[in-house]
């Protein structure tokens, strides 16, 4: 009747039988039961159990009960279809054993037969105490297994939980606890043995437990914490961010809802910290990383000394500290703290302890990170030593942490090979990573990181040894890494960009173009709208050269039209997101008005979610969390609706990057010049109604960088005016020779416009570091040639992107009249900043010209007053201090009486009445060296907020001359022959230049943004 010693493995057979019965119950197909493989499975389970042994351990009793229940059901339902006596007999035998414990699980006819025959002898239903006792025993086995790592203990715990749940006729808290503990046991089995089926079952039973538990009952927190733990592991396996969001939500409720004296609160906080840390790494949300550290710190703080979970919580604290974005981990002291903490914990998790792999993984990584910042080779050697120690202990022999351990070890080997010139270590890293990649399922989210690391290791080996096969395999690995759909978008972007770089460096610009285009697709997903603006900016800033390298490769591949498309796709990502609510949806509304309405509601709410320093200044941590969760939820719904829209006929391109055909319309009123500075060449893409022409420029990307730094130092604070003048004049001459003159000659603008002729229009759309230069003021003054200047040949304007120019043209211009609804903001005196006496005179003259304009000056010019007034004006003039932060351009600000009105505050605005703005303040048209392609200037941001035309400045301006320029601009705007702001500014700059021809610092910084 049974074979002693075969109990091991019965758990897997029982679960396989449970799956088979679930498949049968799903559609009552008898073939599921009559299939020969099903019968073989039933026989294997039957003969794996020692049915005749008396008593035994409680786990053995549970195992027999669970097997009898499953086999009884199999043979009973098979008998109903096949009517074989053998099935009837075995079903009777199995169900008779079940009936003595849980008669409610026995089919009615059999139970009646047992009762009538007198064969059913019972002492009564198991009491709640007996059932809870089974679960308690399972908890004890689980805790023992967590210390020893013994899988047999987990198998026994599974059987006890199943017995407790199946023998309980009520869906009460006793059963809920049994199922919750079962979920905990199964997820531990997954963690110890990488048993994916156990993880799936853990999720099912834990959800059932939650459904049985009243939400207001204290035990619901335990269910929520268990669910969160399982959801974390599920996310790590399938990469579904929604699952991780559910984990965070459940774990926040458990951790923050638990009273201070709840003995499980530290466990809830630890699980929450893990979920938040993972989400921070996956999405780039900095607040998640910070909250993870705070939660784990509290978990450690409230854990009693000597508690068995203390080591694991300290290990998790080290991990949270290592990934924290701010102090103290960002500095040397923080890295020392992480390493020291892990070295201290290591003796408390001896060989064989389940927490030892995690400790070693974090230690290998932390030592490698400290080496990367300090350069101490002892850290690198120790990192490799710890990795080898982990392998020697057999910690790579299974479990869900095995790939992590091998990856961090390979990373240290790669660094070791480079630092110590040890090619054998690099080859070892390659082999380790190949083994990891082969062990992962094709859709596993960790495949992207694994393949990327393999690609970089092979690329290192190619550079060291010159084997073209290594280069080819590196490109293949990185290309494959970029196409794993479950992996983080940022990781896919990095992989595609690296593959594109290998192709471009090899001279294969056609393939490079395709790979860079793939990277740009992924970059848009990286900066998804579920993140706040600072997080999106941070993620985009990781790829400063991607778009220019993509465009330059397309030009080298002979595809200038594609280069234009790629520039438009990869630049102004935040700007394009801001324009979504104003996109033309007529075609969508005609085909699917309901989808148009739903999308419009979601985009509108996304736009209205506060995201600026002023709007969120009074928020609590809970307010920020709610806003982040809502933003993420809306972003997911946006993606779902967009997928439905793009599945409709002729709407596949809805809200996707525009085609060259549509972008060419931006040159309808004059040429647009896009400038590229890349390691693969510097080009001007001259866009006209006829198409696009790529012109080589007389410079390279290194010279552009050197010129940028010299120029910014010259016009920055604290420099000598004479030195600044010299550098600016030299820079303008270089811009003329390298950029402007070739472009103007190609367009046929070879001489100054006649005195009676209107100069032609030209729009500059620079990229990268070119965005920081005064292209409109490029000129060369020399003996014999006189002054050759852009200013004399064309009227220049700037546009952040082609889409921004097309959008601005959708608004018709309006002349400035005394009653046109103006706003004048003036700050002659600003707290903590130098006085600007001419700003007051500038505002007074303007107010005399437009007496109906609203004047806010001095203490009246506060942030709330200005924001309110902007919502009602058609034109606005600011005469105040302006600043820009080249490293964090969203910190650019106009300084008012009560503080800075930042670029991010302005970015939240939507101003349908706005038409013209003049920013008579320093640096208002300047973007940043970081995020140069996001057009993060005050002028560009005001344009996207609603102002059709904006005048700003590229560097600090002189207070006295600012009044002169402003007066000339408004005088020109009042004339019937110069109503266009671009022409008005052009004429004003020309007039000031004629009066002060050598004062280039005075007239050159003013720039017009708009159509």
ChimeraX attribute file (.defattr): number of C-alpha atoms within 10 A of each C-alpha:
attribute: neighborCount
match mode: 1-to-1
recipient: residues
	/A:1	10
	/A:2	15
	/A:3	12
	/A:4	12
	/A:5	9
	/A:6	13
	/A:7	20
	/A:8	14
	/A:9	12
	/A:10	21
	/A:11	20
	/A:12	14
	/A:13	18
	/A:14	24
	/A:15	16
	/A:16	17
	/A:17	21
	/A:18	18
	/A:19	12
	/A:20	18
	/A:21	20
	/A:22	13
	/A:23	14
	/A:24	17
	/A:25	13
	/A:26	9
	/A:27	9
	/A:28	13
	/A:29	12
	/A:30	15
	/A:31	12
	/A:32	19
	/A:33	23
	/A:34	15
	/A:35	10
	/A:36	11
	/A:37	11
	/A:38	18
	/A:39	16
	/A:40	11
	/A:41	16
	/A:42	23
	/A:43	12
	/A:44	14
	/A:45	25
	/A:46	24
	/A:47	16
	/A:48	22
	/A:49	23
	/A:50	18
	/A:51	18
	/A:52	8
	/A:53	11
	/A:54	8
	/A:55	8
	/A:56	8
	/A:57	10
	/A:58	14
	/A:59	21
	/A:60	19
	/A:61	17
	/A:62	21
	/A:63	25
	/A:64	23
	/A:65	27
	/A:66	21
	/A:67	27
	/A:68	25
	/A:69	24
	/A:70	24
	/A:71	26
	/A:72	28
	/A:73	22
	/A:74	24
	/A:75	25
	/A:76	25
	/A:77	20
	/A:78	21
	/A:79	20
	/A:80	12
	/A:81	14
	/A:82	15
	/A:83	12
	/A:84	13
	/A:85	10
	/A:86	11
	/A:87	20
	/A:88	19
	/A:89	14
	/A:90	19
	/A:91	25
	/A:92	21
	/A:93	14
	/A:94	23
	/A:95	27
	/A:96	23
	/A:97	18
	/A:98	24
	/A:99	23
	/A:100	19
	/A:101	19
	/A:102	23
	/A:103	21
	/A:104	16
	/A:105	18
	/A:106	23
	/A:107	14
	/A:108	11
	/A:109	8
	/A:110	17
	/A:111	18
	/A:112	13
	/A:113	13
	/A:114	17
	/A:115	11
	/A:116	10
	/A:117	8
	/A:118	9
	/A:119	11
	/A:120	16
	/A:121	11
	/A:122	11
	/A:123	7
	/A:124	10
	/A:125	16
	/A:126	16
	/A:127	11
	/A:128	15
	/A:129	11
	/A:130	12
	/A:131	21
	/A:132	21
	/A:133	17
	/A:134	22
	/A:135	29
	/A:136	20
	/A:137	16
	/A:138	28
	/A:139	22
	/A:140	13
	/A:141	21
	/A:142	28
	/A:143	15
	/A:144	14
	/A:145	22
	/A:146	21
	/A:147	15
	/A:148	14
	/A:149	20
	/A:150	17
	/A:151	17
	/A:152	16
	/A:153	21
	/A:154	27
	/A:155	24
	/A:156	24
	/A:157	29
	/A:158	29
	/A:159	28
	/A:160	32
	/A:161	31
	/A:162	23
	/A:163	25
	/A:164	28
	/A:165	24
	/A:166	22
	/A:167	24
	/A:168	24
	/A:169	14
	/A:170	14
	/A:171	14
	/A:172	15
	/A:173	19
	/A:174	22
	/A:175	27
	/A:176	26
	/A:177	26
	/A:178	31
	/A:179	29
	/A:180	29
	/A:181	29
	/A:182	32
	/A:183	30
	/A:184	27
	/A:185	29
	/A:186	28
	/A:187	28
	/A:188	25
	/A:189	29
	/A:190	21
	/A:191	19
	/A:192	20
	/A:193	17
	/A:194	17
	/A:195	17
	/A:196	18
	/A:197	15
	/A:198	21
	/A:199	24
	/A:200	17
	/A:201	17
	/A:202	28
	/A:203	25
	/A:204	15
	/A:205	21
	/A:206	27
	/A:207	19
	/A:208	16
	/A:209	28
	/A:210	23
	/A:211	14
	/A:212	20
	/A:213	21
	/A:214	12
	/A:215	13
	/A:216	8
	/A:217	10
	/A:218	15
	/A:219	18
	/A:220	23
	/A:221	26
	/A:222	24
	/A:223	30
	/A:224	28
	/A:225	32
	/A:226	30
	/A:227	26
	/A:228	30
	/A:229	26
	/A:230	29
	/A:231	27
	/A:232	26
	/A:233	22
	/A:234	21
	/A:235	21
	/A:236	19
	/A:237	19
	/A:238	17
	/A:239	21
	/A:240	17
	/A:241	19
	/A:242	14
	/A:243	19
	/A:244	25
	/A:245	21
	/A:246	17
	/A:247	29
	/A:248	27
	/A:249	17
	/A:250	24
	/A:251	31
	/A:252	24
	/A:253	17
	/A:254	28
	/A:255	27
	/A:256	15
	/A:257	14
	/A:258	19
	/A:259	12
	/A:260	12
	/A:261	8
	/A:262	11
	/A:263	12
	/A:264	18
	/A:265	24
	/A:266	26
	/A:267	22
	/A:268	29
	/A:269	27
	/A:270	28
	/A:271	30
	/A:272	31
	/A:273	32
	/A:274	26
	/A:275	28
	/A:276	30
	/A:277	26
	/A:278	21
	/A:279	22
	/A:280	20
	/A:281	15
	/A:282	18
	/A:283	21
	/A:284	23
	/A:285	23
	/A:286	23
	/A:287	20
	/A:288	23
	/A:289	25
	/A:290	20
	/A:291	20
	/A:292	31
	/A:293	27
	/A:294	17
	/A:295	25
	/A:296	28
	/A:297	22
	/A:298	17
	/A:299	26
	/A:300	23
	/A:301	14
	/A:302	14
	/A:303	19
	/A:304	11
	/A:305	10
	/A:306	8
	/A:307	8
	/A:308	14
	/A:309	17
	/A:310	20
	/A:311	22
	/A:312	20
	/A:313	24
	/A:314	24
	/A:315	28
	/A:316	27
	/A:317	26
	/A:318	29
	/A:319	26
	/A:320	27
	/A:321	26
	/A:322	22
	/A:323	19
	/A:324	24
	/A:325	15
	/A:326	13
	/A:327	11
	/A:328	15
	/A:329	19
	/A:330	14
	/A:331	12
	/A:332	13
	/A:333	11
	/A:334	19
	/A:335	23
	/A:336	15
	/A:337	17
	/A:338	24
	/A:339	21
	/A:340	15
	/A:341	17
	/A:342	24
	/A:343	15
	/A:344	12
	/A:345	19
	/A:346	17
	/A:347	11
	/A:348	15
	/A:349	18
	/A:350	11
	/A:351	16
	/A:352	15
	/A:353	14
	/A:354	22
	/A:355	21
	/A:356	21
	/A:357	24
	/A:358	19
	/A:359	24
	/A:360	25
	/A:361	25
	/A:362	22
	/A:363	27
	/A:364	27
	/A:365	25
	/A:366	27
	/A:367	25
	/A:368	28
	/A:369	19
	/A:370	22
	/A:371	21
	/A:372	14
	/A:373	11
	/A:374	12
	/A:375	13
	/A:376	13
	/A:377	16
	/A:378	10
	/A:379	21
	/A:380	26
	/A:381	19
	/A:382	17
	/A:383	29
	/A:384	25
	/A:385	15
	/A:386	19
	/A:387	25
	/A:388	15
	/A:389	13
	/A:390	22
	/A:391	17
	/A:392	10
	/A:393	12
	/A:394	14
	/A:395	22
	/A:396	17
	/A:397	10
	/A:398	14
	/A:399	18
	/A:400	19
	/A:401	18
	/A:402	20
	/A:403	22
	/A:404	18
	/A:405	23
	/A:406	24
	/A:407	24
	/A:408	25
	/A:409	27
	/A:410	27
	/A:411	24
	/A:412	29
	/A:413	29
	/A:414	28
	/A:415	22
	/A:416	22
	/A:417	21
	/A:418	16
	/A:419	12
	/A:420	12
	/A:421	12
	/A:422	14
	/A:423	18
	/A:424	12
	/A:425	20
	/A:426	24
	/A:427	18
	/A:428	16
	/A:429	28
	/A:430	22
	/A:431	15
	/A:432	19
	/A:433	26
	/A:434	15
	/A:435	14
	/A:436	20
	/A:437	21
	/A:438	11
	/A:439	12
	/A:440	15
	/A:441	12
	/A:442	12
	/A:443	16
	/A:444	17
	/A:445	23
	/A:446	27
	/A:447	25
	/A:448	29
	/A:449	22
	/A:450	26
	/A:451	25
	/A:452	29
	/A:453	26
	/A:454	30
	/A:455	29
	/A:456	22
	/A:457	27
	/A:458	26
	/A:459	24
	/A:460	20
	/A:461	23
	/A:462	18
	/A:463	13
	/A:464	12
	/A:465	11
	/A:466	12
	/A:467	13
	/A:468	13
	/A:469	12
	/A:470	19
	/A:471	22
	/A:472	17
	/A:473	16
	/A:474	27
	/A:475	26
	/A:476	15
	/A:477	23
	/A:478	29
	/A:479	24
	/A:480	19
	/A:481	29
	/A:482	30
	/A:483	19
	/A:484	21
	/A:485	15
	/A:486	20
	/A:487	23
	/A:488	24
	/A:489	25
	/A:490	25
	/A:491	23
	/A:492	30
	/A:493	28
	/A:494	23
	/A:495	32
	/A:496	31
	/A:497	30
	/A:498	26
	/A:499	30
	/A:500	31
	/A:501	25
	/A:502	22
	/A:503	23
	/A:504	25
	/A:505	13
	/A:506	11
	/A:507	15
	/A:508	16
	/A:509	25
	/A:510	18
	/A:511	19
	/A:512	29
	/A:513	28
	/A:514	17
	/A:515	27
	/A:516	31
	/A:517	28
	/A:518	21
	/A:519	30
	/A:520	24
	/A:521	20
	/A:522	24
	/A:523	26
	/A:524	20
	/A:525	15
	/A:526	22
	/A:527	24
	/A:528	23
	/A:529	23
	/A:530	21
	/A:531	21
	/A:532	22
	/A:533	19
	/A:534	16
	/A:535	18
	/A:536	21
	/A:537	20
	/A:538	17
	/A:539	18
	/A:540	23
	/A:541	15
	/A:542	14
	/A:543	18
	/A:544	15
	/A:545	18
	/A:546	26
	/A:547	27
	/A:548	28
	/A:549	28
	/A:550	32
	/A:551	32
	/A:552	30
	/A:553	32
	/A:554	26
	/A:555	25
	/A:556	21
	/A:557	19
	/A:558	14
	/A:559	17
	/A:560	23
	/A:561	22
	/A:562	20
	/A:563	30
	/A:564	24
	/A:565	22
	/A:566	28
	/A:567	26
	/A:568	23
	/A:569	23
	/A:570	24
	/A:571	25
	/A:572	22
	/A:573	22
	/A:574	20
	/A:575	21
	/A:576	22
	/A:577	17
	/A:578	19
	/A:579	18
	/A:580	16
	/A:581	18
	/A:582	12
	/A:583	13
	/A:584	11
	/A:585	16
	/A:586	11
	/A:587	13
	/A:588	19
	/A:589	13
	/A:590	10
	/A:591	15
	/A:592	13
	/A:593	14
	/A:594	12
	/A:595	16
	/A:596	19
	/A:597	14
	/A:598	14
	/A:599	22
	/A:600	18
	/A:601	15
	/A:602	19
	/A:603	22
	/A:604	14
	/A:605	15
	/A:606	22
	/A:607	21
	/A:608	12
	/A:609	16
	/A:610	17
	/A:611	22
	/A:612	20
	/A:613	15
	/A:614	16
	/A:615	14
	/A:616	14
	/A:617	9
	/A:618	9
	/A:619	10
	/A:620	10
	/A:621	11
	/A:622	9
	/A:623	12
	/A:624	15
	/A:625	15
	/A:626	12
	/A:627	16
	/A:628	20
	/A:629	17
	/A:630	16
	/A:631	21
	/A:632	20
	/A:633	17
	/A:634	20
	/A:635	19
	/A:636	17
	/A:637	16
	/A:638	21
	/A:639	14
	/A:640	12
	/A:641	17
	/A:642	19
	/A:643	13
	/A:644	13
	/A:645	22
	/A:646	16
	/A:647	13
	/A:648	13
	/A:649	8
	/A:650	12
	/A:651	16
	/A:652	14
	/A:653	12
	/A:654	19
	/A:655	17
	/A:656	13
	/A:657	16
	/A:658	16
	/A:659	16
	/A:660	18
	/A:661	12
	/A:662	12
	/A:663	21
	/A:664	22
	/A:665	18
	/A:666	24
	/A:667	22
	/A:668	14
	/A:669	14
	/A:670	16
	/A:671	22
	/A:672	29
	/A:673	25
	/A:674	23
	/A:675	25
	/A:676	29
	/A:677	27
	/A:678	23
	/A:679	16
	/A:680	22
	/A:681	19
	/A:682	24
	/A:683	25
	/A:684	23
	/A:685	26
	/A:686	25
	/A:687	25
	/A:688	19
	/A:689	15
	/A:690	10
	/A:691	16
	/A:692	22
	/A:693	17
	/A:694	23
	/A:695	17
	/A:696	17
	/A:697	20
	/A:698	14
	/A:699	17
	/A:700	18
	/A:701	16
	/A:702	12
	/A:703	12
	/A:704	17
	/A:705	15
	/A:706	10
	/A:707	20
	/A:708	19
	/A:709	13
	/A:710	15
	/A:711	20
	/A:712	18
	/A:713	15
	/A:714	20
	/A:715	21
	/A:716	13
	/A:717	11
	/A:718	8
	/A:719	11
	/A:720	12
	/A:721	13
	/A:722	10
	/A:723	13
	/A:724	20
	/A:725	17
	/A:726	13
	/A:727	19
	/A:728	23
	/A:729	22
	/A:730	17
	/A:731	22
	/A:732	25
	/A:733	21
	/A:734	18
	/A:735	25
	/A:736	23
	/A:737	18
	/A:738	18
	/A:739	22
	/A:740	24
	/A:741	21
	/A:742	19
	/A:743	22
	/A:744	18
	/A:745	11
	/A:746	13
	/A:747	13
	/A:748	9
	/A:749	18
	/A:750	14
	/A:751	14
	/A:752	15
	/A:753	15
	/A:754	10
	/A:755	7
	/A:756	6
	/A:757	8
	/A:758	12
	/A:759	19
	/A:760	14
	/A:761	17
	/A:762	23
	/A:763	28
	/A:764	21
	/A:765	23
	/A:766	26
	/A:767	24
	/A:768	25
	/A:769	23
	/A:770	22
	/A:771	24
	/A:772	21
	/A:773	22
	/A:774	20
	/A:775	26
	/A:776	27
	/A:777	25
	/A:778	26
	/A:779	24
	/A:780	21
	/A:781	13
	/A:782	10
	/A:783	6
	/A:784	6
	/A:785	8
	/A:786	9
	/A:787	12
	/A:788	19
	/A:789	21
	/A:790	23
	/A:791	22
	/A:792	18
	/A:793	20
	/A:794	22
	/A:795	21
	/A:796	24
	/A:797	26
	/A:798	25
	/A:799	24
	/A:800	28
	/A:801	28
	/A:802	26
	/A:803	22
	/A:804	22
	/A:805	25
	/A:806	20
	/A:807	20
	/A:808	22
	/A:809	15
	/A:810	10
	/A:811	16
	/A:812	9
	/A:813	16
	/A:814	15
	/A:815	17
	/A:816	18
	/A:817	14
	/A:818	14
	/A:819	10
	/A:820	15
	/A:821	19
	/A:822	26
	/A:823	24
	/A:824	26
	/A:825	25
	/A:826	30
	/A:827	26
	/A:828	21
	/A:829	20
	/A:830	19
	/A:831	14
	/A:832	8
	/A:833	9
	/A:834	10
	/A:835	15
	/A:836	19
	/A:837	14
	/A:838	21
	/A:839	25
	/A:840	20
	/A:841	16
	/A:842	25
	/A:843	25
	/A:844	16
	/A:845	14
	/A:846	20
	/A:847	18
	/A:848	11
	/A:849	16
	/A:850	19
	/A:851	14
	/A:852	15
	/A:853	22
	/A:854	16
	/A:855	20
	/A:856	20
	/A:857	22
	/A:858	18
	/A:859	14
	/A:860	17
	/A:861	21
	/A:862	20
	/A:863	20
	/A:864	14
	/A:865	11
	/A:866	17
	/A:867	15
	/A:868	11
	/A:869	19
	/A:870	20
	/A:871	15
	/A:872	15
	/A:873	22
	/A:874	24
	/A:875	25
	/A:876	23
	/A:877	23
	/A:878	24
	/A:879	29
	/A:880	28
	/A:881	29
	/A:882	25
	/A:883	21
	/A:884	27
	/A:885	17
	/A:886	19
	/A:887	13
	/A:888	17
	/A:889	26
	/A:890	27
	/A:891	21
	/A:892	25
	/A:893	26
	/A:894	24
	/A:895	24
	/A:896	27
	/A:897	20
	/A:898	15
	/A:899	16
	/A:900	20
	/A:901	24
	/A:902	23
	/A:903	25
	/A:904	23
	/A:905	22
	/A:906	20
	/A:907	24
	/A:908	19
	/A:909	19
	/A:910	18
	/A:911	18
	/A:912	14
	/A:913	17
	/A:914	25
	/A:915	23
	/A:916	25
	/A:917	27
	/A:918	23
	/A:919	26
	/A:920	27
	/A:921	27
	/A:922	26
	/A:923	27
	/A:924	33
	/A:925	29
	/A:926	31
	/A:927	29
	/A:928	23
	/A:929	21
	/A:930	22
	/A:931	26
	/A:932	26
	/A:933	28
	/A:934	25
	/A:935	28
	/A:936	30
	/A:937	28
	/A:938	32
	/A:939	30
	/A:940	31
	/A:941	25
	/A:942	24
	/A:943	29
	/A:944	25
	/A:945	20
	/A:946	22
	/A:947	26
	/A:948	29
	/A:949	26
	/A:950	30
	/A:951	26
	/A:952	24
	/A:953	26
	/A:954	23
	/A:955	27
	/A:956	21
	/A:957	22
	/A:958	16
	/A:959	22
	/A:960	15
	/A:961	14
	/A:962	20
	/A:963	21
	/A:964	15
	/A:965	22
	/A:966	24
	/A:967	18
	/A:968	18
	/A:969	23
	/A:970	19
	/A:971	16
	/A:972	21
	/A:973	21
	/A:974	17
	/A:975	12
	/A:976	9
	/A:977	10
	/A:978	17
	/A:979	18
	/A:980	19
	/A:981	27
	/A:982	25
	/A:983	23
	/A:984	23
	/A:985	26
	/A:986	25
	/A:987	19
	/A:988	23
	/A:989	25
	/A:990	17
	/A:991	15
	/A:992	19
	/A:993	17
	/A:994	12
	/A:995	10
	/A:996	12
	/A:997	12
	/A:998	12
	/A:999	14
	/A:1000	18
	/A:1001	18
	/A:1002	22
	/A:1003	25
	/A:1004	24
	/A:1005	24
	/A:1006	28
	/A:1007	27
	/A:1008	27
	/A:1009	28
	/A:1010	26
	/A:1011	28
